[in-house]
Amino acid sequence: MSRLIYCTGNSSFVSIPPDVLRTVGLGPGDEVFVVAEPDQRRIVIAPAEPLPGVSGDLLGRVDCFIERYRPALDALARE
């Protein structure tokens, strides 16, 4: 199935039809990995798998930490 690439701001996106998402068990809000395979001129989108041994609670705490300390983390990344 052919789709167009659209631009919004500095980002580009491709819409994915609902039946394709249902087929692979994904929907709006699900996390995916996007990987470029330049030799084949291909972009692969795959469901993000949870890290083994890492609880959802820990991931939520990490997200809160990053949100709270974002300015400090950004400053450290620039150094």
Backbone torsions as a table, in degrees:
resi	resn	phi	psi	omega
1	MET	NA	132.1	-178.3
2	SER	-89.9	137.5	177.3
3	ARG	-134.1	153.9	176.0
4	LEU	-93.5	149.9	172.6
5	ILE	-93.6	126.3	179.8
6	TYR	-108.2	155.7	177.3
7	CYS	-116.4	142.8	172.0
8	THR	-145.6	118.5	-174.7
9	GLY	61.5	-130.1	178.5
10	ASN	-94.8	6.9	-176.2
11	SER	-111.1	157.6	173.7
12	SER	-120.7	151.2	179.0
13	PHE	-148.3	158.7	176.4
14	VAL	-126.9	128.4	176.6
15	SER	-77.0	143.3	179.3
16	ILE	-114.6	123.0	-177.7
17	PRO	-61.1	145.2	-178.5
18	PRO	-55.8	-37.6	-179.0
19	ASP	-66.7	-32.5	176.7
20	VAL	-68.3	-43.5	177.8
21	LEU	-61.4	-44.9	179.1
22	ARG	-59.7	-39.7	-178.3
23	THR	-59.0	-36.1	-179.1
24	VAL	-101.9	6.3	175.7
25	GLY	73.9	31.2	178.4
26	LEU	-116.7	162.4	177.0
27	GLY	-159.6	177.3	179.3
28	PRO	-53.6	135.3	179.7
29	GLY	92.5	-13.1	177.6
30	ASP	-74.0	148.2	-179.8
31	GLU	-91.7	137.4	178.6
32	VAL	-132.6	159.5	170.4
33	PHE	-99.7	140.6	175.9
34	VAL	-118.7	121.2	-175.5
35	VAL	-126.0	134.1	176.1
36	ALA	-93.0	134.7	173.1
37	GLU	-117.8	82.3	-171.5
38	PRO	-62.1	-31.4	179.9
39	ASP	-62.2	-33.9	179.0
40	GLN	-98.9	1.9	-175.6
41	ARG	52.1	51.3	-174.6
42	ARG	-132.1	145.2	172.9
43	ILE	-115.0	128.6	-179.2
44	VAL	-111.5	130.0	175.8
45	ILE	-114.0	122.5	-177.5
46	ALA	-134.1	149.1	177.7
47	PRO	-58.6	138.8	175.2
48	ALA	-75.0	127.0	179.0
49	GLU	-91.7	138.9	176.9
50	PRO	-62.5	146.7	178.6
51	LEU	-70.1	132.7	-179.8
52	PRO	-61.9	133.7	177.1
53	GLY	80.3	1.9	179.9
54	VAL	-109.2	120.3	-177.4
55	SER	-80.2	157.2	174.9
56	GLY	-61.5	-32.7	178.1
57	ASP	-62.0	-44.3	179.0
58	LEU	-63.2	-43.9	179.6
59	LEU	-62.2	-38.4	176.6
60	GLY	-63.6	-40.5	178.0
61	ARG	-66.2	-39.2	177.4
62	VAL	-63.5	-43.1	177.5
63	ASP	-59.2	-43.3	178.9
64	CYS	-63.3	-42.0	178.8
65	PHE	-60.4	-47.9	-179.3
66	ILE	-62.1	-42.8	179.5
67	GLU	-62.4	-44.7	-177.2
68	ARG	-66.9	-39.5	-174.0
69	TYR	-107.7	19.8	-178.4
70	ARG	-50.0	-48.6	-179.2
71	PRO	-59.8	-42.2	-179.8
72	ALA	-67.4	-41.1	179.3
73	LEU	-65.0	-40.6	176.2
74	ASP	-61.7	-42.8	179.4
75	ALA	-64.1	-41.1	178.0
76	LEU	-64.8	-36.9	-179.4
77	ALA	-66.5	-28.5	179.9
78	ARG	-77.7	-19.6	-177.2
79	GLU	-84.0	NA	NA
